[in-house]
């Protein structure tokens, strides 16, 4: 059974459970994605790419700042096309809506395409508790469903697994002899899934975008399973976050150019599906009914803050995960929820609340690589700092959740680092206090809370001689400048004296004559 919605995410504890071979698997995949992205972005050209990024940023920001208008327009257009629109304030309401739709239609079997929104609300578990057999049909999602874990990457859910590990999983769960060959493993899964598509009573999907002007759902994928889920079963239910709405087709064309190139390094994904209502007659293909569940689940609350609201610009490309040094070291499961990497570090504390995900804004080196690579220019580092402040000090959205001791320590550190006298005294005290622990310029063990560092790696010994070194370095330079200035002054005086002497001699000569 998959993990449930966490009461509190302990990122540090989760990192201690990372399998030793996992980082290598993750880094192999992310390196490939980054290389592919660099190739297609290079073809576009740096100047043109930056123009696309800026356009994408402005389009997404405009959409979320006018959600009330575009969501109302979307509902009208979906309804006009024959679809049904449901509004879900939170995950519980969204699960209940889908369960009721399934019950009204006597659903026993459902197939799903990859959807982060359904992962977010843990829809599979709710449907299974209702007696419905739910099968993930995206290959990566199918693999992690067999493994009983959640996704470790937005684009490639099973990125943390090796082909040998997947082969062993197939042997264990499916009872077949599965070789560690990617093509053969895909064929095994395809055979298992093909019959499920034909027997399903309901297809479940998300959507990458929703076009307000036409009521169209847009699904981008590299596997044909999404189209099978949305066309073969007689009932299609799409669960989509309200932030995925875009104004029109012109806006969509810009975002599609950004998404595929940033996610997998493609000009265009293999399958881009446009769904506008159910089928209108028996000659058309598609479901008999289409239900769209618009999911809020905290997104309206995110809009309150003018800085953090830009989190909702995300188009779920996963590029920030690929470039993040923290994600590449610990993988996705350390983040403790459906969304991982930098986007997870800023999204989870806002959707789940700072109390539940207080550690995630601190799960970053603040190197800024995520903000530089983001195709819609989300200021991720700025949002991380804002959320850190929310955790420690609180703001208009939430009260502080850090302990009084942690807040006192933060204030004391800020005071010491901003006061030269205190900083110098503290550095001198640290240099003296470390003497019993120092070994060859390193500190192998330190008392709490610094032992969190030394439990993983030694810490360089504290040095307080920088100011002394700087002053010693500055003295000769100052002396040289002073000596040079003296020479210039003496030269000027000598020149002036000579000039006055010549003038006086010339004047005296004229007087005598």
Secondary structure, 3 states (H helix, E strand, C coil): CCCCCCCCCCHHHHHCCCCCCHHHHHHHHHHHHHHHHHHHHHHHCHHHHHHHHHHHHHHHHHHHHCHHHHHHHHHHHHHHCCCEEEEECCHHHHHHHHHHHHHHCCCCEEEECCCHHHHHHCHHHHHHHCCCEEEECCHHHHHHHHHCCCCCCCCCCCCCCCHHHHHHHHHHHHCCCCCCCHHHHHHHHHHHHHHHHHHCCEEEECCCEEECCCCEEEEEECCCHHHHHHHCCCEEEEEEEHHHEECCHHHHHHHHHHHHHHHCCCCCCCEEEEECCCCCCCCCCCCCEEEEEEECCCHHHHCCCCCHHHHHHCCCCCHHHHHCHHHHHHCCHHHCCCCCHHHHHHHHHHHCCCCCCCCHHHCCCCCCHHHHHCCCCCCHHHHHHHHHHHHHHCCCCCCCCCCHHHHHHHHHHHHHHHCHHHHHHHHHHHHHHCHHHEECCEECCCCCCCHHHHCCCCEECCCCCHHHHHHHHHHHHHHHHHHHHHHHHHHHHHHHHHHHHHHHHHHHHHHHC
